Amino acid sequence: MSNTTKAIRASLVDALQRATNGNLSAEDGRNIIGLANQISQSMGTEVKVMTTKLKMGHQVEKFGDLEVS
């Protein structure tokens, strides 16, 4: 798995789908709520980074391709 925001979100979405399909325990299903929040937060953060880069005159990555260190 690469260290991009897209790859991280894909992993979180996979866990959410497993919970929705009943392939996770009830406790894990409750934890999925936190994962869904992380997806939303990561998207918001990525948009903020892209906006800042654009304001500074820098080129931005394609959405989902922001490197995470």
C-alpha positions, 0 to 999 in steps of 0.5 A: 500500500502506498502512503497517499491519502487515496490509499489510506481512504481506500483502506478505511472504506474497505473496513466500512464495507466489511462492517456494513456487510456484517463481516465485523463484530459489533464492537468493530462496527462501532469503531467504523464510525471513527473510521468514517470520520477519519475519511471525512477529515482526511478529505478536508485536510487534503483540500486545505493543503491543495488550497494553500499550495494554489495560493502560494503559486505551487502546483498541486497533486491530483486529489488523492495523490498527496504523499503522507509521511 
